[in-house]
Amino acid sequence: PGIFVVPVIFFLSRKIMHGLFGTLARVSHFATAAAPTPKYFNKILIANRGEIACRVIRTAKRLGIRTVAVYSEADEFSKHVRLADEAVCVGPAKSSESYLVEDNILRAVKETGAEAVHPGYGFLSENHKFADRLEREGVVFIGPPSSAIIAMGDKIESKILAKKAGVNVIPGFNGTVESNEDVLRIANEIGYPVMIKASAGGGGKGMRVAWNDEEALTGFRLSKQEAKSSFGDDRMFIEKFVNKPRHIEIQIIADAHGNV
């Protein structure tokens, strides 16, 4: 028992990463009365599906920006495909063989001549390697720089960073849990109940509460599978489960020109 503070030091949540950074504009400065008209991209690719992609496409249309949708074979007739100006199939129905395959997304970018990629949230949105690859190809990643993704998009790294900064963090094992033996040893050292979480997780995916050894092993297996399918990253860690916590989230809005 005690009060645990969730590490929220300047945490770039998905709302931030794909809110302001999803304005789709390459703006020289924040708009002011005397500022010149912003310069927008001519064409962007949305590396996502469903309502997430639809929202980005609708905003892009209002700004006069052409859009490219990507889709799996199962999503060929989905709404986001119909709304976009162009659409490219990136693989079979399974996300791990389509939306999460960086090579397929990059191929679609090159085929369509998209100047930027909006990742939405989930899928490749917090994959720093994908952001780096886009940069090397001269394509803008509409989101935070890879350094921020590494520091804040990865739960293990963000907890380590928060702890170094003197922020109280939830007790647990701040490293990758590799095996069933690790699960049982770490869970018992922390003390039940524990939360088994995906380091790359978000939106409640790749996360299970365990109250005993049996639930810990089952939760570890299911969470790894879900994390692999949703994020392409099945690294797991374990921390103490806090019952009925208060969630305080601090959001920082910034652009590429030092404005915060």
N, C-alpha and C positions, 0 to 999 in steps of 0.2 A: 504494500500500500504506500501511497504517497502521491504527489502531484508530478506528472511527467509532462514536459513541454515538447510538442512536436517540433522538430527542427524546421523553422520557416524562414531562415535568414535569406531574404531576397529570393525565395523559391520561385523559379520561373514555371508557373503552372501552365497547363495546357491552354487555359483561357488567355493567358498572356502570350504564350508562344504562337498561338494561332488567332489572336485577337488583333492587337496592334500590328504584329508582324505580318498578319494576313491582310493588311490594307491593300496589298498588291501594288503599291506605288513605289517607284524609285524617286523619292522626294529629296530635293537638295537641302531643305530646311523645313522645320515645322511651319505650316501655313500661317501667315499673318496677313494683315490687310495690305502690306506692301510687298509681300512675297510674290515671286513669279508663279505662273501656272505650273503645277507639278507635272513631271514627265512620267508617264506610265509605261509599263511593259506593253508590247504589242500582242504577245501571246504567252500564256502560262499553261502549264500542265498540272492537273490536280491528281496527286498520287494517293487517292483514296476512293471511297465508294459511298453510295447511299446518300442520306440527308446531309452528311458532312460535306461531300462533294457538291451537292446541289446548292448549299448556302454559298460556297465559294464561287460557284459558277454564276449564280444570280448577282452577287456583288460585282464580279468582273464585268458582267454585261452592262450593269449600270455605269461602270467606268469606261465602257467602250473597249474592253480588253477581250481578245479572242481566247477561247478556252479549249483545252484538250482533256478529254476524259480517258481514263484507263479502266479496263474491266476484265474480269475473269470470264471464262466461257459460260459460266452459270449466270453472269450478270449482263449478258449481251443486250437484253431488252429492258434494262433497268432505267429508271427515270434520269439518273445523272448522265447516262449515255445519250439519251434523247436531248437533254438540255444543252450539252456541249456542242461547240462548233465542229469538233473533230473527236474521234474516239479510236483507241488502239487496244486490241486484245493483248494482255500480258501473261496469259497462261491458263491452266486448268482451274477448276472450281476452288480447290484448296488454296487458302491464302498463302501458305508456305511455298506454293508453286506459282504464285502469280503476284499479288500485291506486295509480298515481302521479298521478291527477287529483284535485287538492285539492278542487275544486268538488264532485265526486261524493262524496267522503268527507264533506264538510261537509253536503251534502244528506242523507246517511244519518244523520248525527248529529242533525240537526233533525227528521227524520221519526220517529226512534225516541225522542227525548228523552234521549239518552245524556248523562251529566254529565261524562264524561271520555273521552279517547281514549288507548289504549295502542298505540303504533306497532310494537311488536316490534322487530326490527332489519332493516336494509335499507329499501327503499322510502322512506317519508317520515320515518323515524326521526331523521335528521340534517338535516332540512330546516328551517332556522330560520324561513323565511317561513311555513311551515305551522304551526309552534308559535305564531308571532305571530298568525296568523289565528284560531286556536282561542281564544287569550287575549282577543282583541277580541270574540269571540262569547260569552264567558263560559263557555267549556268548558275544563276542565283538561287539559293535556298531561302525561301520565304519563311524565316524562323530565326532562332538564336544561333550564334556561332557555335562551332563544334566544341570549343572550350567550355561554354556554358552548358551544353548538353551533357558533356562528360561530368561536370561538377554537380549539376542539379538534376539532370534527367535520370541519372543512375542513383537509386536509393542508397546503395552501399556507399558510394563515393560521397553523396551529399551528407550522410550521417557522419562520416569520417571528417569531412570539412567542417561541419557544424560543431563537432566535438573539439576540434583544434581551435575553433573560434571562441570556445568557452560557452557554447549554448548547451543547455540541458537536453539530452536525447533519451529516448526510451531505452531502457536496459536491454541488451541482447548481444548477439554475436555479429559483429560488423565485418563479416567476411563471407565468402561463398561456401555454402553447405554442399558437400560433394556426394555423400552416401547416406544410406539408411542408418548406419552406425553413427555417423555425425549427427543426424537428426535426433536420435534418442539421447546421445550424450549431451548435446547442447540444450535440448529442450528440458532435460532434467536438471542441468546446471542452472538454467534461468528460473525454472519452476513453472508448472502449469497454472493457468492457461497461457499458451503462447500463440503468437501469430506467425504463420509461415507465409513469406511474401516473395514475390518476384522482384529482383533488383530493377528490372526494366519495366515493371508493371505500372498500371494505372487504370482508373475507372472501375476498380473493384476486381479486375481480372488478375489471375495468378496469385490468389490470396485465400488462405484458409485459417480458421481458428481451431486449435487442438486443445483438448482438455485432458488427454491421456496419451500413452505411447501409441496405441492403435490408431487413434485419430491423427496423430502426428505423422505416422508413416503414410497413411492414406492421403492426408492433406499435402504432403510433400510430393507424392507421385502425381496427384491430380493437378496441383499448382504448376509443376514443371511442364506437364503436357499442355496446359492452357497457355502458359507463358511462351512456350516454343511456338505454338500455333498463332498466338496473337501478336507477338513482338519479335519472333525470331531469336529470342534470347531466353534461355531457361535457367539462368543463374538464380539461386535462391538464398535467402538469409532468414534468420529467426530472431524475433524479439518478443518481449513480454506483451501479452494482450492487455490493453487498457479498456476496461468496461465503462461504457457511457462517458467517453472523453469529450472535452470541448475542443472543437476544431477551430483554430485561429490561423487564417491564411493571409499573408501579406503579399500583395502583388506589386511588382515593379515594372513600369512601362519604359522602354528605352528604344532608341533607333540606332542606326549605324553611324551616326554623326556625333555621338557623345551627349545627346539630349536625353535626360532621365526625368 
